[in-house]
Amino acid sequence: MKVLIPTPLLSYTKEREVEATGATLIELLADLDRQYPGLRFRVIDEQNMMRPHMRFFVNNEQVFAITHSLRPTDSVILVQALSGG
């Protein structure tokens, strides 16, 4: 499935849109990490929780669980929120 990568993580993928597989978001992230080592840790913490600054969208709808089921035709967007003053 297509995965859109946020600009701050392009140093891992070198591409804005990549292909990955998985029946859930956690499996998708494992596949992304296999292809682009280190990427998963920037998105998920040591307790398998989404990092507070990350957002996940599947078919343009925000999802909150990394166990969210995926279909091969889904489109996934990773969004990294920016903060500052």
N, C-alpha and C positions, 0 to 999 in steps of 0.2 A: 504494500500500500504506500501511497505518497505521504511523506512527512515533511512539513515545512519547518525549517530550523530558524530560530531567532538569530539576529545579527551577532549578539555577544557569543554565540556558540559556533560561529562559522569557522573559527580557528580549528575546530575538530573535523568538520565535514568538508570544508572548502567549497561547499555547494549549498545554495538556499533550499533546494528541494532534493530529498533523497528517498530511496526505497528501503522499506524494512518490513518484516513480517512478525506476527504474533497474534494469539487469540485474545490477549488482554493487553492493557497498556504496559504492565510490568514485563510481559514477554517481549513486547515491541521495544521497550527500553533496553532489555537484555540484548536483543538483536542489534540495536543501534550501537551499544557499547562494544559488541563483538566487532562490528565494522569500524567503529570510531572510538578506540579505547579512551576512557576517562569521561566521556560525555554523560553517561548515566549518573555519575557522582555529582555532576553539576546540576542535575535535575531532581534526584532522589537522595535523601540522607541515609545515614547508617541504619535507621529504623524502618526503612522502606516507606518513608512518608515523603510526599511532595515537598520540596523546599518552598518556604513561604513566598518567594518571589516568582515562582513558576506557575503557569496556568496551562491547562490542557483543553483543547477543543477538538471534538470529533464531529465531523460533518457540520462545522460551524456552531456547535453547541458546547458550552463549557461542561466538563465533567470533573468530578472531585475525587473519584476513587481510582487508584492505580489498578484495581481489579476489574475495571470497566471492560466489558466484552467488545471485541472488534471483529469486523468482517473484512475480507480481503479487498472489498471495494470502498472501504472507508477512507476518508481523508483526515489526517491528524495534523494539528498545528500546535507547536510548542511556543508559548509566549513567555518572555522573561520581562517581568515588570521592572521598571526603573524607578528609583527614588532619589531624592536629593532635595536640596534647598535653594 
